[in-house]
């Protein structure tokens, strides 16, 4: 996989691009959603630069990720974890979850691969960015 600086526009765009391809294809509805919501600009890129990140991701996936093309919904969760490691800014993580959901839900169908990608990113960031020693358990009633 290509290396991008942590929290860079390219690293962030790669996460959205991963959401685009997580179900094995990019639909016209998803492309329209990218444009309508000006996602490239919101990430600090031109549409051309976003397309380059998407193209590079697809090239990298073809070379490095052993996918069964009969079941394209199986991008390795470890690979997803490695890619989301390039983002560690909590506000950017929140923004990316929102943008990925926007793209994934554009066709009104969430495929297994899309759900896997989004949940893996969310859980990974939640675990990594949660303050050390904090507990999310509900306090017991006295």
N, C-alpha and C positions, 0 to 999 in steps of 0.2 A: 504494500500500500504506500501511496505517496505520503510524505510527511508534510504537515502544515503546522505553523506555529500555534501554540495553545491559544484558544479563544479567538483565533483569527476569523475573518469573514469566510475564508475558504473552508476552514474546519467546521464552521457552523453550517455552511451551505452543503457540505458533504453529509451532514446528518439529515437535512431535509431531502437531499438527493437519495439517500438510503431509504427514507420513507417512500419516496416515489417508486423505487424499483423493488421494494420488499415483497410485492405480490407477483413479481416476475414480468411486469410490463408497466409502461407509462401510458396512461390514457389521455385522450384529448381533454377530458373534463379536468384532469389533474393539471395539465399544462395551462388550461384556461384559468384555473384557480391560482396558479403561480403568478400569472400576469395580472389577474383582477385584484389580488391582494398585494401586488408589488413586492413579493417576497424577496426577490434578489436585492432590490434597493433597501428593504428593511434589514437585510443582513450586511449591507455595506458593499454590495457588488452591482455591477451592471448585469443586465440579462445575459449578455454574451459571456461574461466571466462565470455566471452561474452555470450556463450550459457547458462550459469547459470543465467545471468541477464535476458535473453530472457525467460527462463523457469519460473523464479520467476515472471516476469511481467505477463505471461499468467496465472499463478496460481492466482495472485492477481486480475487480471481482472475477472476471473471466480467467485471469491468470492465476490468482491466489486462492480463490474460494471454491473448493470442490462442491459444486451444486449438482444435484440430480435434476436435470432440466425437465423431467416429467413431474417434478414436485418443486417448483421454483420458490415455494414459500419457506424454504429451509435455509436461510442465511444463518450461518453459525452464530449462536449467541455470544461466543467468545470474541468473534470478529466484531460484532456490534459493540461489545464492551470495550474493545480496543479503540474503536473509532470514537465512541463517546468520551473516552479518556482525554481526548484533545480539548474538551470543554470542561472547565472547572469553575466558571463564574456562575454563581447561583441565579442571577437575573437572566443571563443568557440561556441557561438550562431551562428555566421557566418559559422563556420566549420560544425556544426550540420545541418544547413539548407542545405548545400552542400551535406553532406553525406546522409541525408534523401532523397533528390532529386535523388541522384545516385541510391539508393536502390529502391525507388518508381518507377522510370522511367526505371528500368532494364527490365521489361517485355513489354515495349513499350505501356503500358496502365495505365492510372491514374484513379483508381476507386474513387468513391465519398468519401469513408472513408479516402483514402489516401490524397485526396485534402483537406478534412476537417482538417485532422491532421496537414498537412504542413501549411496551411493558418492560422490555430489557433495558432500554435507555432510562426510563423512569426509575426503575428499581436500582440500577447502577448508580445513577446520580444521587438518589435519595440516600443510599448507603455511604457513598463517598463524601457527600457534602453535609451529612448530619453531624452536628457537634459531637465530639467524643464524650462518651459517658452519658449522653442524653438518652432518655427512655421515652418511647411513644406509648407506654402503657397507661391506661386510665387509672387514676388513683382510686384506691378502695374507699368505700364509705365506712365511716366509723360506727 
